[in-house]
Amino acid sequence: MVKPENSEPPEPCPKVGIKREHIKIEYEPSSSKIKKEMDEDFSAGEYHLKVMRYQQLLSLMLSSQTKDQVTHAAMQGLISHGCTVQNILATPDEKLGELIYPVGFWKSKVKYIKKTTDILQNEYNCDIPNTVKDLCKLPGVGPKMAHICMKTAWGQVTGIGWVKSKNPEETRKALEDWLPQELWSEVNHLLVGFGQQICQPIKPQCATCLNYKICPFGINNLKL
């Protein structure tokens, strides 16, 4: 038999006893495992949002009659301590007072924080209410605070929440009647800055305020 040209020799048969390379087969995770991991991620994310909203509310409760830097320091102390619903409820009143001192009316705020936190655990699954009406039902939370909380915690502009007068509710409603709602958020920020820099609770800067001519307090203050 004539061997064809350019033919290659046949491959040798594998010898018995030669160990073949082990091939590792990897399986995709089952759908149940994927769902479990997704549920865990969602639960962790939702818990984190609840904690953030709770801290926003406490920050506003502390800020009443208190300078921003004092409020900031108090919140840093609470966060370092563990500012969650469960941990604050487990914290003795005396220790909580030490953490928030020297915010204005800190003794009363300790009571408000404890009562509010208890309500949040029992009625809102450790979250905060998502309406102004329900926020105002919490001890130590007023309409001004509730409107600001709706913006900072829930991202909803529900009203003009920063006023300073003898009757804040009437002032707020009057502002909302004539000011377009799309400007409410911007005006809130402007009024907060105005109150911090110019119309301060102590020693207001009436001499440099552009509104002193239409402000009864400013006019009287400059006559003194």
C-alpha positions as CSV (number, residue, x, y, z in Angstrom):
1,M,0.0,0.0,0.0
2,V,1.4,3.4,-1.1
3,K,1.5,6.1,1.6
4,P,-0.2,9.3,0.4
5,E,2.1,12.3,0.1
6,N,2.0,15.0,2.9
7,S,0.1,12.7,5.1
8,E,0.6,13.1,8.8
9,P,1.1,10.2,11.2
10,P,-2.0,9.3,13.2
11,E,-2.0,10.6,16.8
12,P,-1.0,8.0,19.3
13,C,-3.7,6.5,21.5
14,P,-3.6,7.7,25.1
15,K,-1.8,5.4,27.4
16,V,-3.6,3.7,30.1
17,G,-2.9,5.2,33.5
18,I,-2.1,8.8,32.4
19,K,-3.8,11.2,34.7
20,R,-5.9,13.8,32.8
21,E,-6.1,17.4,34.0
22,H,-9.0,18.0,36.3
23,I,-11.5,20.6,34.9
24,K,-13.3,22.6,37.5
25,I,-16.9,23.3,36.6
26,E,-18.3,26.5,38.1
27,Y,-22.1,26.9,38.4
28,E,-24.0,30.1,38.3
29,P,-25.7,30.9,41.6
30,S,-29.2,29.8,41.8
31,S,-32.0,32.3,41.4
32,S,-33.0,31.8,45.0
33,K,-29.5,32.7,46.1
34,I,-29.5,35.8,43.9
35,K,-32.9,36.9,45.3
36,K,-31.7,36.4,48.8
37,E,-28.6,38.6,48.2
38,M,-30.7,41.2,46.5
39,D,-33.2,41.2,49.5
40,E,-30.3,41.6,51.9
41,D,-28.8,44.5,50.0
42,F,-32.2,46.2,49.8
43,S,-32.8,45.7,53.5
44,A,-29.4,47.1,54.3
45,G,-30.0,50.1,52.1
46,E,-33.4,50.7,53.5
47,Y,-32.1,50.6,57.1
48,H,-29.4,53.1,56.2
49,L,-32.0,55.5,54.8
50,K,-34.1,55.1,58.0
51,V,-31.1,56.0,60.1
52,M,-30.2,59.0,57.9
53,R,-33.8,60.3,58.2
54,Y,-33.8,59.8,61.9
55,Q,-30.6,61.7,62.3
56,Q,-32.0,64.5,60.2
57,L,-35.0,64.8,62.5
58,L,-32.8,64.8,65.6
59,S,-30.6,67.5,64.1
60,L,-33.6,69.7,63.6
61,M,-34.9,69.1,67.1
62,L,-31.5,70.0,68.5
63,S,-31.2,73.1,66.3
64,S,-34.0,75.0,67.9
65,Q,-32.7,78.0,69.9
66,T,-29.1,76.8,69.2
67,K,-26.3,78.0,67.1
68,D,-25.3,75.8,64.1
69,Q,-21.8,75.0,65.4
70,V,-23.3,73.8,68.7
71,T,-25.9,71.7,66.9
72,H,-23.2,70.2,64.7
73,A,-21.0,69.3,67.6
74,A,-23.9,67.6,69.4
75,M,-24.8,65.6,66.3
76,Q,-21.2,64.5,65.9
77,G,-21.3,63.2,69.5
78,L,-24.5,61.4,68.9
79,I,-23.3,59.8,65.7
80,S,-20.1,58.7,67.4
81,H,-22.1,57.2,70.2
82,G,-24.4,55.4,67.8
83,C,-27.4,57.5,66.6
84,T,-30.0,54.9,65.8
85,V,-33.5,54.4,67.3
86,Q,-32.5,51.3,69.2
87,N,-29.3,52.8,70.6
88,I,-30.8,56.1,71.7
89,L,-33.6,54.3,73.5
90,A,-31.0,52.2,75.3
91,T,-29.0,55.3,76.3
92,P,-29.7,56.6,79.8
93,D,-31.2,60.2,80.0
94,E,-28.1,61.4,81.9
95,K,-25.7,60.1,79.2
96,L,-27.9,61.5,76.4
97,G,-27.8,64.9,78.2
98,E,-24.1,64.8,78.3
99,L,-23.9,64.1,74.5
100,I,-26.1,67.0,73.4
101,Y,-25.0,69.6,76.0
102,P,-24.8,72.6,75.6
103,V,-27.7,72.9,73.0
104,G,-30.5,75.2,74.1
105,F,-33.0,73.7,76.5
106,W,-31.1,70.4,76.4
107,K,-32.9,68.9,79.4
108,S,-36.3,69.3,77.7
109,K,-34.8,68.0,74.4
110,V,-33.6,64.9,76.1
111,K,-37.2,64.1,77.1
112,Y,-38.5,65.1,73.6
113,I,-35.9,62.9,71.9
114,K,-36.7,59.9,74.1
115,K,-40.5,60.2,73.6
116,T,-40.2,60.8,69.9
117,T,-37.8,57.9,69.4
118,D,-40.1,55.6,71.3
119,I,-43.0,56.6,69.0
120,L,-40.9,56.0,65.9
121,Q,-40.0,52.5,67.1
122,N,-43.5,51.5,68.0
123,E,-45.5,53.2,65.3
124,Y,-43.2,53.8,62.3
125,N,-40.9,50.7,62.3
126,C,-38.0,52.9,63.3
127,D,-38.6,55.4,60.4
128,I,-39.9,58.9,60.6
129,P,-43.4,60.1,59.4
130,N,-43.5,61.3,55.8
131,T,-46.2,64.0,56.2
132,V,-46.1,67.4,58.0
133,K,-49.2,66.5,59.9
134,D,-47.7,63.4,61.4
135,L,-44.3,65.0,62.1
136,C,-46.1,67.7,64.1
137,K,-47.6,65.0,66.3
138,L,-44.1,64.1,67.6
139,P,-43.0,65.7,70.9
140,G,-40.8,68.7,70.3
141,V,-41.6,69.0,66.6
142,G,-43.4,72.1,65.3
143,P,-44.6,73.1,61.9
144,K,-41.5,75.0,60.9
145,M,-39.3,72.0,61.8
146,A,-41.7,69.6,60.1
147,H,-41.5,71.5,56.8
148,I,-37.7,71.6,56.9
149,C,-37.6,67.9,57.7
150,M,-39.8,67.0,54.8
151,K,-37.3,68.7,52.5
152,T,-34.1,67.4,54.1
153,A,-35.2,63.9,55.0
154,W,-37.8,63.1,52.3
155,G,-36.8,65.5,49.5
156,Q,-40.2,67.1,49.4
157,V,-40.9,70.8,49.5
158,T,-44.2,71.2,51.4
159,G,-44.0,74.7,52.6
160,I,-41.8,77.7,53.7
161,G,-40.4,76.4,56.9
162,W,-38.2,79.2,58.2
163,V,-39.9,82.2,59.8
164,K,-39.2,84.4,62.7
165,S,-42.1,86.4,64.1
166,K,-44.5,86.5,67.0
167,N,-46.8,84.2,65.1
168,P,-44.8,81.9,62.8
169,E,-47.8,79.9,61.4
170,E,-49.6,83.0,60.2
171,T,-46.3,84.3,58.7
172,R,-45.6,81.1,56.9
173,K,-49.1,80.9,55.5
174,A,-49.0,84.5,54.3
175,L,-45.7,83.8,52.5
176,E,-47.0,80.7,50.9
177,D,-50.1,82.6,49.6
178,W,-48.1,84.9,47.3
179,L,-44.8,83.1,46.7
180,P,-44.8,80.5,43.9
181,Q,-44.2,77.1,45.2
182,E,-41.3,76.4,42.9
183,L,-39.4,79.1,44.9
184,W,-40.1,77.8,48.3
185,S,-37.0,75.6,48.6
186,E,-34.7,78.4,47.4
187,V,-36.4,81.0,49.8
188,N,-36.0,78.6,52.7
189,H,-32.2,78.5,52.2
190,L,-32.0,82.3,51.7
191,L,-33.9,83.0,54.9
192,V,-31.8,80.5,56.9
193,G,-28.6,82.3,55.7
194,F,-30.2,85.7,56.4
195,G,-31.0,84.6,60.0
196,Q,-27.5,83.3,60.5
197,Q,-25.6,86.2,59.2
198,I,-27.8,89.3,59.5
199,C,-31.0,88.9,61.5
200,Q,-29.4,87.1,64.4
201,P,-31.3,86.4,67.6
202,I,-28.7,88.2,69.6
203,K,-27.2,91.5,68.3
204,P,-28.9,91.6,64.8
205,Q,-27.0,93.5,62.2
206,C,-29.7,96.1,61.5
207,A,-27.2,98.7,60.5
208,T,-26.1,96.7,57.5
209,C,-29.5,95.1,56.7
210,L,-31.1,96.2,53.5
211,N,-34.5,95.6,55.0
212,Y,-34.3,97.8,58.1
213,K,-36.6,100.5,56.6
214,I,-39.5,98.0,56.3
215,C,-38.7,96.1,59.5
216,P,-40.3,97.5,62.7
217,F,-37.6,96.0,64.9
218,G,-34.9,97.4,62.6
219,I,-36.3,100.9,62.6
220,N,-36.6,100.9,66.4
221,N,-33.2,99.3,67.0
222,L,-31.4,102.0,64.9
223,K,-33.2,104.8,66.8
224,L,-31.7,103.6,70.0
